[in-house]
C-alpha cells in the first residue's frame, strides 16, 4: 500500500513543469478603510487560501502560464459580507482593494438560505454561511441541518439526543450505521465518537437495545454505536457549514454516508450576545474576537449555555449544556500561520425523582470534556510541495450514566460468578433500591499531515494533495458497575450483569494515506474540473482501497453536468469491538423451605469481543444537471448508494449438556443437600447476542432545486426543492424460530427452523419545500416562510404472503443447515403480519420567521413553527388487529423568540 502511494507521488512530481507564476495581491479593509487582519482570501479552483496580515495585505502566487480563463477570488471575514471578484490571472495584479461591509439586514442583497456548490470536496455540497445560520434561530447544529432538502423544519428539541441521517429512510440499526458514517469535522478536526462505550451488555439486549434507558418518562441520553450527539454543538460560533451528502474527496476518511465540514469564526469582532427562547428551552451565547498587536493575530472566545425542560410545569426532565471555546489565530508571516483551539463542554441530562413516585425512579447522564487542537500551515515551495499543513488534536471526556428503581419482589434466583462452572447462587427476597451505573472515560486523538503542490502540465492545471491521517481511541472508564446485592434485572434472557471495566480493552488505532488531484482543463472547448483520488485506510487491522472521482463539465454559460463515484469505509468503534462478555446462567436446582434454600446454577462465560470486525462500506454514484440564467437557477441531482458490512447484533444459540441432580433437606446440617444422578439433560433455548457485519442496504433518489431571482417590486425571492428517496435493506442473515414442538429431520429432533428475515423492506419518501424571502433593506426587515409538503411516505415489506416456508434449521450443535424446497414444504410454515405502513394523506407544514434590525446592532427575530397550528388526521383499519387507527400529522404550534446584540 505505502509503496504504491509513494510511487504515485514520485510520478506526479517528476513530470511537473516549472511554470511562470502569477501574483495576485492587495488589501482587505472595513467600511472605515481600516485594515482587517486575518481575513480569508481564496481561489477555490486552485485550492489556494491565504490570510491577510496585520496591515490587511495578502498575496497569492498562482503557478500557471497561458491560462486563458479568469478565476473567482473570494474574500471573507467574520461578521462581514463576503466579496467575490473575477480576476484575469494573465495579468499581474498586486493592488486590489476589497472593502468588506458588516452583515446587516440593511444591505441591498442578503443571503439567508443555503446554497449549492460544486468544489473539490463534492459535486453536491450544500453550504450555509453566517447569515443563513443565524436566521434559523438554532438551539443546536441539528436545527440548521433540518432545513436541508428532504428534511422537515421542526421546532427545536434538545431534550433528546440528536444524530444525523443523510440519504436514508430506514430506522433502527440502519439509522445507527448511517449516523456513524457521517463525521463532524470542525476546523479540520474530526469529532470522534469511537471511544464512547456507554452501553449495557450487548450480549444480553442486542446492540439497538443496549443504551441505559431513562427509568422515568424521559429520554435516554447516551449515543454509543452511532455518530456524535449534535445537541452538543451550538451554532453561534460557526461561520460556515458545508454538508457533503454524496461522494467526498479522498482527503476525508472514516465516512460512508457524507460529512459535515464546519468553520468557526476567527478574527477581531464586536461583542455579540444572543439568546433564543422556545417554550421550556432557553439558549444564551456570548462571542468576542480580540485583535492582538503586531503579528500575534487574534483571539476569539465563545461561551454558551442552554437549558431545556420537556415539561416546564414539573421540570422533572431537564437538559443543560455548558460550553466554552478559545481560538488563537496567528499569521506570523506570509509563509507561516497557526490556529490553536481549546474547547470545553459539559452536558447533563437529568430525570429527577418525582416526589409522588413510590418507586423512587431517577436517571441522569452526564458528560464533561476538554479538547485541544492545533493546526500549522507552512507555505514553502519545493519540487514536491508548496504548502504543508499539520494538525494535532487531543480530547478527553468523562461520562456517567445512572438509573435507580425501588424494587419489591419475591423469591428470585440470582448469581454473580464470572467464570464457567457449577455454583451455588442465592435467592433474593427483599425490597431494595436497584441501581445501574456506567462510567466511561473516552480519550481520542487525531493527527494529519497534508502536502499541497500546484503545477501545470501542458494546458492542464493541477492542485495535488497528498498526506496522512491517524486516529487513536481508548476508554479508561470503570465501565459497567454492578452491585451483586442490588441487581436491577435478574435472569433477563438467561443472563445477569457482572462488572466490566473498560480499562482492560486495547486502544483503537486507525491510519490512512491518500493522494488526490484537483485538475481543470479544456476538452473540445468545454471547461472541465475534475478531482480524482485514492485512499488506503488501515482500519481494525484490515486495509481498504477507496477510489474517489468527481467531474464537472461546463457546457456553456447556462448548462453544466457533473458526475461522481466513490468508495468509502468506516471502522467499528470500541463499543462494537469490545462489548462486555456474556454469562449464560442455567438453573439446575431451585428449592427452598422454611429453614433453607438452594439455587444451583451452571454459568458459562462467553467472550464476545469482535476484534475481526470489518469496516462498514459504501459505494456511491451521483449525477447532476445545472441550469442558470438571469432569472432562475435549477439543479437536479440523482444518486445511488450501496451500503454493506454494517454493524448489528445477531443471536448466537448455544447447546448445553448438563447433569441432573437429586436434592433433599438434611435436618442435621439444616440445609438442602444435593448430588448428581448420573443422568444428563440437553438445553437448546439459550443464546446471547454478538455484533457482526451483516447490515446491507441500498438507496437511490433525486433532489430537484429551483431558485428564482428576487422580484424587485415586491422585494421577494422564491426557492423550492423536491426530494425523492428510497432505501431498502437486504440483510444477509436468517432468523431462527423456536418451535413449540420439535420436528424430526433425518432422524434428529429439531427445535429451531430458519426463515428469511421478516423485517426486510423498503421505505420511499417524497417531499417538497417552498421558501420565500421578503427583504426590505430600508428598514432592516425580512420575512421568511418555509412550507414542507409531504407527498408520500410508505414502508413496504419484501413479501406479499402472510406465511413463509423455512429455508434451513439448527442442528444438535446449533449450526445452520440449509434445506431444499421439497423438504421445506413438509415443515411448519411461519405466520407473518402483513404490514404496509404508509402516509394516508398529503399534508403540509407552514412556518414563518420575521426579523427586524435596529441600528445595525440589535436584531429581534421570531419564528412560528406550524404557524397556523394545522394538525390533520387520517384513520384506517389495521388488517392484522381489525382495529381503527387514527394518525395525527404535524406537531402543534411552537414559537421561538430571540434577540441578538452586537456592541
C-alpha positions in Angstrom: 0.0 0.0 0.0 2.7 2.5 1.0 4.9 1.6 -1.9 2.1 2.3 -4.4 1.3 5.5 -2.7 4.8 6.9 -2.9 5.2 5.7 -6.5 2.2 7.8 -7.4 3.6 10.9 -5.7 7.0 10.4 -7.3 5.5 10.1 -10.8 3.4 13.2 -10.4 6.3 15.3 -9.0 8.8 14.0 -11.6 6.8 15.3 -14.5 6.0 18.7 -13.1 6.8 21.6 -15.4 8.1 24.6 -13.7 5.7 27.3 -14.8 5.5 31.0 -14.8 4.0 32.3 -11.6 1.3 34.9 -11.4 0.9 37.1 -8.3 -2.4 38.5 -7.0 -2.2 40.8 -4.1 -3.9 43.7 -2.4 -5.6 44.9 0.8 -8.7 44.0 2.7 -10.4 46.9 4.6 -13.5 47.5 6.6 -16.1 50.2 5.8 -14.0 52.8 7.6 -11.0 51.7 5.5 -9.2 50.1 8.5 -7.1 47.0 7.7 -8.7 43.7 8.5 -6.1 41.2 9.9 -6.9 37.5 9.4 -9.4 37.9 6.5 -9.5 34.8 4.3 -8.7 35.2 0.6 -9.1 32.2 -1.6 -9.3 30.9 -5.1 -11.2 27.6 -4.9 -10.3 26.4 -8.4 -6.6 26.3 -7.5 -7.2 25.3 -3.8 -5.4 28.4 -2.8 -6.1 30.1 0.5 -4.3 32.9 2.4 -5.0 35.3 5.2 -4.3 39.0 5.5 -1.5 40.2 7.8 -1.7 42.9 10.4 -1.8 45.6 7.7 -4.6 43.8 5.8 -2.3 42.8 3.0 -2.5 39.5 1.1 -0.5 37.9 -1.6 -1.4 34.8 -3.7 1.0 33.0 -6.0 -0.6 31.0 -8.9 1.8 28.6 -10.7 0.3 28.9 -14.2 1.2 30.1 -17.7 -1.0 30.8 -20.7 -4.2 30.4 -18.6 -6.9 31.8 -20.7 -9.7 32.0 -18.1 -10.4 34.2 -15.2 -10.6 32.9 -11.7 -13.0 33.7 -8.9 -11.3 35.4 -5.9 -13.3 35.2 -2.6 -12.7 37.4 0.4 -14.4 36.8 3.7 -14.2 37.9 7.3 -16.2 37.1 10.4 -19.3 39.3 10.6 -18.8 40.7 7.1 -20.5 40.1 3.8 -18.3 38.0 1.5 -16.9 39.7 -1.6 -16.2 37.8 -4.9 -14.3 39.1 -7.9 -13.4 37.5 -11.2 -9.7 38.1 -11.9 -7.7 37.7 -15.1 -4.6 35.7 -13.9 -2.7 36.5 -17.1 -2.1 40.0 -15.7 -0.2 40.5 -12.6 -2.4 42.3 -10.0 -1.0 43.5 -6.8 -3.2 46.5 -6.0 -6.6 45.0 -5.4 -8.5 46.6 -2.6 -11.5 44.9 -1.0 -14.0 46.8 1.2 -16.0 44.4 3.4 -19.3 45.6 4.8 -20.9 44.4 8.0 -23.5 41.7 7.7 -26.8 43.6 8.1 -30.4 43.4 7.0 -30.0 46.9 5.6 -27.7 45.7 2.8 -29.3 45.6 -0.6 -28.6 41.9 -1.0 -28.5 39.3 1.7 -28.4 35.5 1.5 -30.4 33.8 4.3 -30.8 30.5 2.5 -28.4 27.5 1.9 -26.6 27.4 -1.5 -25.5 24.5 -3.6 -21.8 24.4 -4.5 -19.5 22.2 -6.6 -15.9 22.2 -5.3 -13.0 19.8 -4.6 -15.0 18.3 -1.7 -18.0 17.2 -3.6 -20.2 17.9 -6.6 -23.3 18.2 -4.4 -22.2 20.2 -1.4 -24.8 22.4 0.4 -23.3 25.5 2.2 -24.8 27.6 5.0 -23.0 30.9 5.6 -23.2 33.1 8.7 -26.4 34.8 7.8 -28.1 31.6 6.8 -27.1 30.0 10.1 -28.3 33.0 12.2 -31.8 33.1 10.6 -32.6 29.6 11.8 -32.6 30.6 15.5 -31.0 27.3 16.2 -30.5 25.7 19.6 -28.0 23.2 18.1 -26.5 22.2 14.8 -29.4 19.8 14.1 -31.8 22.7 13.8 -29.8 24.1 10.9 -29.5 20.7 9.2 -33.2 20.2 9.4 -33.6 22.8 6.7 -31.8 20.6 4.2 -33.9 19.2 1.2 -35.8 16.1 2.3 -35.7 17.1 6.0 -38.5 18.7 8.0 -38.2 22.0 9.6 -39.3 21.4 13.2 -39.3 23.3 16.5 -36.1 23.0 18.5 -35.9 19.9 20.8 -32.8 19.4 22.8 -34.4 17.1 25.4 -33.4 14.0 23.4 -30.2 13.1 21.6 -29.8 14.4 18.0 -27.9 12.3 15.5 -27.9 13.0 11.7 -29.0 10.7 8.9 -28.3 11.6 5.2 -29.9 9.9 2.2 -31.5 7.2 4.3 -35.1 6.4 5.1 -34.6 3.3 7.2 -34.6 3.3 11.0 -33.2 1.2 13.9 -29.7 -0.2 13.2 -29.7 1.2 9.7 -30.1 4.6 11.2 -27.3 4.0 13.7 -24.9 2.9 10.9 -25.8 5.9 8.7 -25.2 8.3 11.6 -21.9 6.7 12.5 -20.7 7.1 8.9 -21.2 10.9 8.9 -18.2 12.6 10.5 -18.5 16.1 12.0 -15.3 18.0 11.1 -14.7 21.3 12.9 -11.8 23.4 11.8 -10.2 20.3 10.2 -10.6 18.2 13.3 -12.9 15.2 13.3 -15.1 14.9 16.4 -14.8 11.2 17.2 -17.4 9.0 19.0 -15.2 5.9 18.5 -14.4 5.7 22.3 -18.0 6.0 23.5 -18.8 2.7 25.3 -21.8 3.9 27.4 -23.7 0.7 26.9 -25.3 -2.2 28.8 -24.0 -5.7 27.8 -24.8 -6.2 24.1 -24.9 -9.9 24.6 -28.0 -9.6 26.9 -30.0 -6.9 25.0 -28.6 -6.6 21.5 -27.0 -3.5 20.0 -30.1 -1.4 19.5 -31.5 -2.1 23.0 -28.3 -1.7 25.0 -28.5 2.0 25.8 -29.3 2.6 29.5 -32.9 4.0 29.3 -34.4 6.7 31.4 -36.5 4.9 34.0 -38.8 7.8 34.1 -40.9 9.0 31.1 -37.8 10.9 29.9 -35.4 10.2 27.1 -32.2 8.1 27.1 -29.2 10.3 26.5 -26.2 8.2 25.5 -25.2 7.6 21.9 -22.9 4.6 21.6 -22.7 2.8 18.2 -23.6 5.9 16.3 -22.5 9.5 15.4 -21.9 12.5 17.6 -24.8 14.0 19.5 -25.5 17.3 17.7 -27.0 18.8 20.8 -23.5 19.4 22.0 -22.7 21.7 19.1 -24.1 25.3 19.4 -24.0 27.3 16.2 -23.4 30.9 17.4 -19.6 30.4 16.9 -19.9 28.9 13.4 -19.1 30.9 10.3 -19.8 28.3 7.6 -21.3 24.8 7.4 -20.7 22.6 4.3 -22.8 19.5 4.0 -21.5 16.7 1.8 -24.2 14.2 1.1 -22.6 12.2 -1.7 -19.1 11.3 -2.8 -16.4 13.2 -0.8 -12.8 13.9 -1.7 -10.3 11.2 -0.9 -8.8 13.7 1.7 -11.7 12.7 4.0 -11.7 9.3 5.6 -13.8 7.4 8.3 -17.0 8.1 6.5 -19.7 6.2 4.5 -22.7 8.5 4.3 -21.4 12.0 3.9 -19.7 14.6 6.1 -20.3 17.9 7.8 -17.5 20.4 7.5 -17.6 23.4 9.9 -15.5 26.5 10.0 -15.7 28.6 13.2 -15.4 32.3 13.5 -11.9 33.9 13.9 -10.7 37.5 13.9 -11.4 40.8 15.5 -15.2 41.1 16.1 -17.6 43.0 18.3 -19.0 41.6 21.5 -22.0 39.6 20.3 -24.7 38.4 22.7 -27.7 36.3 21.5 -30.5 34.4 23.1 -33.4 32.3 21.9 -36.4 31.0 23.9 -38.8 28.3 22.9 -41.4 27.0 25.4 -39.3 25.4 28.1 -36.0 25.8 26.3 -33.5 28.7 26.5 -30.2 29.3 24.8 -27.6 32.0 25.6 -24.4 32.7 23.7 -21.6 35.3 24.1 -18.9 35.8 21.4 -16.0 38.2 21.1 -12.9 38.5 18.9 -9.8 40.4 20.0 -7.1 41.7 17.8 -3.5 41.3 19.2 -0.6 43.7 18.4 1.9 43.2 15.6 1.9 39.7 14.2 0.3 38.0 17.1 -3.0 37.6 15.3 -6.3 37.5 17.2 -8.1 35.6 19.9 -11.8 34.6 19.6 -13.8 33.4 22.6 -17.2 31.8 22.9 -19.5 31.0 25.8 -22.7 29.1 25.5 -25.4 27.9 28.0 -28.6 26.1 27.2 -31.3 24.7 29.4 -34.5 22.8 28.4 -37.4 21.1 30.2 -39.6 18.7 28.3 -42.4 19.7 30.6 -41.9 23.2 32.0 -44.7 22.7 34.6 -43.0 19.9 36.6 -39.3 20.3 35.4 -38.7 16.6 36.1 -36.8 16.1 32.8 -34.1 18.7 32.3 -31.2 19.1 29.9 -28.4 21.5 30.4 -25.4 22.4 28.2 -22.3 24.5 29.1 -19.7 25.3 26.5 -16.7 27.5 26.1 -14.0 27.9 23.4 -10.8 29.9 22.9 -9.2 30.1 19.5 -5.9 31.9 18.8 -5.3 32.5 15.1 -1.8 33.9 14.1 -0.3 34.9 10.8 3.4 35.2 11.8 4.3 35.9 8.2 3.2 35.2 4.6 4.7 31.8 5.0 3.5 30.7 8.4 0.2 30.7 10.2 -1.2 28.8 13.1 -4.5 28.1 14.8 -4.7 26.9 18.4 -8.1 25.9 19.8 -9.2 25.0 23.4 -12.7 23.8 23.9 -14.7 22.8 27.0 -18.2 21.3 27.0 -20.5 19.8 29.7 -23.9 18.1 29.2 -26.3 17.0 31.9 -29.5 15.0 31.1 -31.3 14.8 34.4 -34.6 13.0 35.0 -35.2 13.9 38.6 -37.1 11.8 41.1 -40.8 12.6 41.3 -41.9 13.2 44.9 -45.1 11.3 44.2 -43.3 8.3 42.7 -43.2 5.5 45.3 -40.7 3.5 43.2 -38.1 6.3 43.6 -37.1 6.2 40.0 -34.3 8.5 39.0 -32.0 8.8 36.0 -29.1 11.0 34.8 -26.5 11.1 32.1 -23.5 13.4 32.5 -20.6 14.3 30.3 -17.8 16.7 30.7 -15.0 17.1 28.1 -11.9 19.1 27.0 -10.4 19.3 23.6 -7.2 20.7 22.4 -6.2 21.1 18.7 -3.6 22.9 16.8 -3.1 23.4 13.0 0.1 24.8 11.5 0.4 25.8 7.8 3.8 26.5 6.2 4.0 28.0 2.7 7.4 26.9 1.3 7.8 25.9 -2.3 9.9 22.9 -3.3 9.7 20.3 -6.1 7.4 18.1 -4.0 5.1 20.7 -2.3 4.2 24.3 -2.0 2.4 24.0 1.3 2.5 21.8 4.4 -0.4 21.6 6.8 0.0 19.7 10.1 -2.9 19.1 12.6 -2.9 17.5 16.0 -5.8 17.2 18.4 -6.5 15.5 21.7 -9.8 15.1 23.6 -10.7 13.6 27.0 -14.2 13.2 28.4 -15.8 11.8 31.5 -19.2 10.1 31.2 -21.5 8.8 33.8 -24.9 7.2 33.3 -27.1 6.2 36.3 -30.5 4.8 36.9 -32.3 3.7 40.1 -35.6 2.0 40.8 -37.0 0.7 44.1 -38.0 -2.9 43.7 -40.3 -5.1 45.8 -40.0 -8.7 44.6 -40.4 -12.2 45.8 -38.0 -15.1 45.5 -35.7 -14.8 42.5 -32.7 -17.0 41.9 -29.5 -15.0 41.2 -25.8 -15.5 40.7 -22.9 -13.2 40.0 -20.0 -15.6 39.4 -17.9 -14.5 36.5 -16.3 -17.8 35.5 -17.6 -21.0 33.9 -18.7 -23.8 36.3 -21.5 -25.0 38.6 -22.1 -22.8 41.6 -24.5 -22.2 44.4 -26.3 -18.9 43.9 -28.8 -17.1 46.2 -32.5 -16.5 46.3 -33.2 -12.8 46.5 -36.3 -11.9 48.5 -36.4 -8.3 49.7 -37.1 -4.7 48.9 -34.1 -2.8 47.8 -33.1 0.2 45.7 -31.7 -1.3 42.5 -29.0 0.7 40.6 -27.4 0.7 37.2 -24.3 2.7 36.6 -21.9 3.0 33.7 -18.7 5.2 33.9 -16.7 6.0 30.8 -13.6 8.0 30.2 -13.2 8.3 26.4 -9.9 9.5 25.1 -9.4 10.3 21.4 -6.6 11.9 19.4 -6.2 12.8 15.7 -3.4 13.9 13.6 -2.9 14.7 9.9 -0.1 15.8 7.7 -1.1 17.3 4.3 1.1 18.4 1.4 -0.2 20.6 -1.4 1.6 21.0 -4.8 0.2 23.2 -7.6 1.6 22.9 -11.1 0.9 22.8 -14.8 1.4 20.0 -17.3 0.7 21.3 -20.8 -2.6 23.2 -20.6 -3.9 21.2 -17.6 -3.6 22.8 -14.2 -3.3 20.6 -11.1 -3.7 21.1 -7.3 -2.2 17.9 -5.9 -3.0 17.0 -2.3 -1.4 14.0 -0.5 -1.0 13.1 3.1 -1.6 11.0 6.2 -4.4 10.7 8.7 -4.2 8.9 12.0 -6.7 8.4 14.9 -6.5 6.9 18.4 -9.4 6.0 20.6 -9.4 4.5 24.1 -11.6 4.4 27.1 -10.2 4.4 30.7 -13.5 4.3 32.5 -14.6 1.9 35.3 -17.2 0.6 32.9 -20.3 -1.3 34.0 -20.8 -1.0 37.8 -22.8 -3.9 39.2 -23.7 -4.4 42.8 -24.5 -8.2 43.3 -26.7 -7.3 46.3 -28.9 -4.9 44.3 -29.3 -6.1 40.7 -31.8 -4.2 38.5 -32.7 -7.2 36.3 -32.5 -10.9 37.2 -32.1 -13.7 34.7 -33.0 -11.4 31.8 -32.6 -13.5 28.7 -31.0 -16.2 31.0 -28.2 -13.7 31.8 -27.2 -11.5 34.7 -24.9 -8.4 34.5 -21.5 -8.6 36.0 -19.0 -5.7 36.4 -17.0 -4.9 33.3 -14.1 -2.5 33.2 -13.4 -0.5 30.0 -9.8 0.0 31.1 -9.0 -3.6 30.2 -9.5 -3.1 26.4 -6.8 -2.1 24.0 -6.8 1.2 22.1 -8.3 1.5 18.6 -5.8 2.9 16.1 -6.7 3.7 12.5 -4.4 5.2 9.9 -4.8 6.3 6.3 -2.9 7.8 3.4 -4.3 9.5 0.4 -3.5 11.3 -2.8 -6.0 13.4 -4.7 -5.6 15.6 -7.8 -7.9 18.6 -8.4 -7.3 19.5 -12.0 -9.0 21.6 -14.7 -8.6 21.7 -18.4 -10.5 22.1 -21.7 -11.8 19.4 -23.9 -13.4 20.3 -27.3 -13.6 23.9 -25.9 -15.5 22.9 -22.8 -14.2 23.6 -19.3 -13.8 20.5 -17.2 -13.0 20.4 -13.5 -12.1 17.0 -12.0 -11.0 15.6 -8.7 -9.5 12.1 -8.7 -8.0 10.5 -5.7 -7.5 7.3 -3.8 -7.3 6.4 -0.1 -5.6 3.5 1.6 -7.0 3.0 5.1 -5.9 0.6 7.8 -8.9 0.1 10.0 -9.2 -2.5 12.7 -6.2 -4.3 11.2 -7.5 -4.6 7.6 -6.7 -2.4 4.6 -9.2 -0.9 2.2 -8.7 0.7 -1.2 -11.0 3.7 -1.8 -11.1 5.4 -5.2 -13.0 8.7 -5.5 -13.7 10.7 -8.6 -15.9 13.7 -9.4 -16.0 15.7 -12.6 -17.9 18.8 -13.7 -18.3 19.8 -17.4 -19.3 23.4 -18.2 -21.2 23.2 -21.5 -21.8 26.9 -21.8 -22.8 29.9 -19.7 -26.1 28.2 -18.7 -25.6 24.5 -18.6 -23.2 22.2 -16.7 -23.1 18.5 -16.0 -21.4 16.7 -13.0 -20.8 13.1 -12.1 -19.1 11.3 -9.2 -18.3 7.8 -8.0 -16.6 6.8 -4.8 -15.9 4.0 -2.2 -15.7 4.8 1.5 -15.3 2.9 4.7 -15.9 3.5 8.4 -14.2 1.4 11.1 -16.1 -0.1 14.1 -15.9 1.7 17.3 -14.7 0.4 20.7 -18.3 -0.4 21.7 -18.6 -2.6 18.6 -15.2 -4.3 19.1 -15.2 -4.8 22.9 -18.7 -5.3 24.3 -19.0 -6.9 27.8 -18.7 -10.7 28.0 -21.9 -12.7 28.2 -22.7 -15.1 31.1 -25.5 -17.6 30.5 -26.9 -18.9 33.7 -28.8 -22.2 33.5 -30.7 -23.2 36.7 -30.2 -26.7 37.9 -32.0 -26.7 41.3 -34.3 -24.1 42.7 -35.6 -25.2 46.1 -36.5 -23.8 49.5 -38.4 -24.5 52.6 -38.9 -22.6 55.8 -35.4 -23.4 57.0 -33.2 -23.3 54.0 -33.0 -22.5 50.3 -30.8 -23.6 47.4 -30.1 -22.3 44.0 -27.7 -24.4 42.0 -26.7 -22.9 38.7 -24.4 -23.6 35.8 -22.7 -20.5 34.4 -20.8 -20.3 31.2 -18.8 -17.2 30.2 -18.6 -16.2 26.5 -16.1 -13.7 25.3 -17.9 -11.5 22.8 -15.1 -9.2 21.7 -15.1 -8.7 17.9 -11.5 -7.9 17.0 -12.1 -9.2 13.5 -15.0 -7.0 12.6 -14.7 -5.5 9.1 -15.2 -1.8 8.4 -18.6 -0.8 7.1 -18.5 0.2 3.4 -20.4 2.3 0.9 -20.2 2.6 -2.9 -21.8 5.8 -4.2 -22.5 7.4 -7.5 -24.3 10.6 -8.4 -25.0 12.7 -11.4 -26.4 16.2 -11.6 -27.5 18.8 -14.2 -27.3 22.5 -13.6 -29.0 25.3 -15.4 -28.7 29.0 -14.8 -29.8 32.2 -16.5 -30.7 35.7 -15.4 -33.9 34.7 -13.6 -33.5 31.1 -12.4 -31.1 28.6 -11.1 -32.0 24.9 -11.4 -30.2 21.8 -10.2 -31.2 18.1 -10.5 -29.1 15.7 -8.6 -29.6 11.9 -8.8 -27.7 9.3 -6.7 -27.3 5.7 -5.8 -25.6 4.3 -2.7 -24.9 0.7 -1.7 -24.1 0.2 2.0 -22.6 -3.2 3.1 -20.9 -4.7 6.1 -23.0 -2.6 8.5 -23.0 -3.4 12.2 -25.8 -5.1 14.1 -26.2 -7.8 16.7 -27.3 -11.4 15.9 -28.3 -14.2 18.3 -25.9 -17.0 18.8 -27.5 -20.2 20.1 -25.5 -22.5 22.4 -26.5 -26.1 23.3 -25.8 -27.3 26.9 -25.4 -30.9 28.1 -25.7 -30.7 31.9 -26.0 -33.2 34.8 -29.3 -33.8 36.6 -29.2 -33.5 40.4 -31.2 -35.0 43.3 -31.6 -33.0 46.4 -33.2 -33.2 49.9 -33.3 -31.3 53.1 -30.7 -32.5 55.7 -32.0 -31.7 59.2 -28.7 -32.3 60.9 -27.0 -29.9 58.6 -30.0 -27.6 58.4 -29.6 -27.2 54.7 -30.6 -28.6 51.4 -28.0 -31.1 50.0 -27.7 -32.4 46.5 -25.8 -35.0 44.4 -25.5 -36.0 40.7 -27.8 -38.7 39.5 -25.6 -39.8 36.6 -28.2 -38.6 34.1 -28.0 -35.6 31.8 -30.3 -33.1 30.1 -29.9 -31.1 27.0 -30.8 -27.4 26.7 -31.3 -25.7 23.3 -33.1 -22.5 24.2 -30.1 -20.5 25.4 -28.5 -17.7 23.4 -26.6 -14.4 23.6 -26.1 -11.6 21.1 -22.9 -10.8 19.1 -22.1 -7.9 16.8 -21.4 -8.9 13.2 -21.1 -7.3 9.7 -24.5 -8.2 8.2 -26.4 -5.0 7.6 -26.8 -4.2 3.9 -29.0 -1.7 2.2 -29.2 0.3 -1.0 -30.6 3.8 -1.6 -31.4 5.8 -4.6 -33.2 9.1 -5.2 -33.0 12.6 -6.6 -33.2 16.2 -5.5 -34.5 19.0 -7.7 -34.0 22.5 -6.6 -35.1 25.8 -8.1 -34.1 29.3 -7.0 -35.7 32.4 -8.6 -34.1 35.9 -8.7 -35.7 38.5 -6.4 -38.7 40.2 -7.8 -37.8 43.8 -7.3 -41.2 45.4 -7.0 -42.2 43.1 -4.1 -38.7 42.6 -2.8 -39.3 38.8 -2.7 -37.4 35.8 -3.8 -38.7 32.2 -4.1 -36.9 28.8 -4.0 -38.2 25.3 -4.0 -36.8 21.8 -3.7 -38.3 18.3 -4.2 -36.7 15.2 -2.9 -37.4 11.5 -3.6 -35.5 8.8 -1.7 -36.0 5.1 -1.5 -34.0 2.9 0.9 -34.2 -0.9 1.0 -32.5 -3.2 3.5 -31.1 -6.5 2.3 -29.5 -8.2 5.3 -27.6 -11.5 4.7 -28.8 -13.3 7.8 -31.5 -15.9 8.6 -33.9 -15.8 11.6 -34.1 -18.8 13.9 -37.6 -19.5 15.2 -38.2 -21.8 18.3 -40.8 -24.5 17.6 -43.3 -25.3 20.3 -42.9 -29.0 19.4 -39.7 -30.3 17.8 -39.9 -31.8 14.4 -37.9 -34.8 13.0 -35.4 -34.2 10.2 -33.1 -37.0 9.2 -33.9 -38.8 12.4 -32.9 -35.9 14.6 -35.3 -33.8 16.8 -35.0 -30.2 15.6 -36.2 -27.3 17.8 -35.3 -24.3 15.5 -36.2 -23.7 11.9 -34.5 -20.9 9.8 -36.5 -18.4 7.8 -35.7 -15.4 5.7 -35.7 -12.1 7.8 -39.2 -10.8 8.4 -38.1 -7.2 8.8 -36.8 -6.8 5.2 -38.5 -4.0 3.5 -38.2 -0.7 1.7 -39.3 2.9 2.5 -39.7 5.6 0.0 -40.4 9.2 0.8 -41.4 12.1 -1.5 -41.3 15.7 0.0 -41.0 19.3 -1.2 -40.0 22.6 0.3 -41.2 26.1 -0.8 -39.3 29.0 0.7 -39.9 32.7 0.3 -37.8 35.6 1.5 -39.1 39.2 1.5 -36.4 41.7 2.3 -36.9 45.4 2.9 -33.4 46.9 3.4 -34.5 50.4 4.0 -35.9 49.4 7.4 -33.8 46.3 8.0 -36.7 43.9 7.9 -37.1 40.4 6.5 -39.9 37.9 6.4 -39.1 34.2 5.6 -41.6 31.4 5.1 -41.0 27.7 4.8 -43.6 25.2 3.6 -42.8 21.5 3.9 -45.1 19.4 1.7 -45.3 15.6 2.4 -46.5 13.8 -0.6 -45.6 10.2 0.2 -44.1 8.2 3.0 -44.5 4.4 2.7 -42.9 1.4 4.2 -43.5 -2.0 2.4 -42.3 -5.4 3.5 -40.5 -7.5 0.9 -43.1 -10.2 0.9 -46.8 -10.4 -0.1 -48.0 -13.6 1.6 -48.7 -13.9 5.3 -46.6 -17.1 5.7 -43.1 -18.2 5.0 -41.5 -21.6 4.3 -38.4 -22.5 6.2 -35.0 -22.4 4.4 -33.0 -24.3 7.0 -32.7 -25.4 10.6 -30.3 -25.5 13.5 -28.8 -29.0 14.1 -27.9 -30.5 17.5 -24.8 -28.4 17.7 -26.9 -25.3 16.8 -25.2 -24.9 13.4 -27.1 -23.8 10.4 -28.1 -26.4 7.8 -29.9 -25.2 4.6 -32.6 -27.4 3.0 -34.2 -27.7 -0.4 -37.8 -26.7 -1.3 -39.2 -30.2 -1.2 -38.1 -30.7 2.5 -39.3 -27.1 3.3 -42.8 -27.9 2.1 -43.1 -30.7 4.7 -42.1 -28.4 7.6 -44.1 -25.9 9.6 -44.6 -22.5 7.9 -44.2 -19.2 9.8 -47.1 -16.9 10.0 -46.4 -13.2 9.3 -48.3 -10.0 9.9 -48.8 -8.2 6.6 -47.6 -4.6 7.1 -47.7 -1.8 4.7 -47.2 1.4 6.7 -47.9 4.5 4.7 -48.9 8.1 5.0 -52.6 8.2 4.2 -52.9 11.8 3.2 -50.9 14.6 1.6 -50.3 17.3 4.2 -48.2 20.5 4.7 -46.4 22.2 7.5 -46.1 26.0 7.2 -43.6 28.0 9.3 -42.8 31.7 9.3 -39.9 33.8 10.6 -39.6 37.6 10.9 -36.5 39.6 11.8 -36.0 43.3 12.4 -32.7 45.0 12.8 -32.3 48.2 14.8 -29.2 50.5 14.2 -27.3 47.5 12.8 -26.6 46.4 16.4 -29.8 44.8 17.6 -31.7 42.1 15.8 -35.1 40.8 17.0 -36.4 37.6 15.5 -39.5 35.4 15.9 -40.1 32.0 14.3 -43.5 30.3 14.4 -43.3 26.6 13.6 -46.6 25.2 12.2 -47.8 28.8 12.2 -51.5 28.1 11.8 -51.4 25.1 14.2 -52.7 22.7 11.5 -52.7 19.1 12.6 -54.6 17.0 10.0 -55.6 13.4 10.9 -56.3 10.3 9.0 -57.8 6.9 10.0 -57.7 3.4 8.7 -58.5 -0.1 9.8 -55.4 -2.3 10.7 -55.8 -5.6 8.8 -53.9 -7.5 11.5 -55.8 -6.3 14.5 -59.1 -5.2 12.8 -58.9 -2.1 14.9 -59.4 1.6 13.8 -56.2 3.6 13.9 -56.1 7.4 14.0 -52.9 9.2 12.9 -52.2 12.9 13.6 -49.7 14.7 11.5 -47.6 17.8 12.5 -46.6 18.9 15.9 -48.6 21.8 17.5 -47.7 25.4 17.1 -44.4 26.3 18.6 -42.8 29.8 18.8 -39.1 30.8 19.2 -38.3 34.3 20.0 -34.8 35.7 20.1 -32.6 38.8 20.3 -29.1 39.5 19.1 -27.0 42.4 20.2 -23.6 43.5 18.8 -21.6 46.1 20.7 
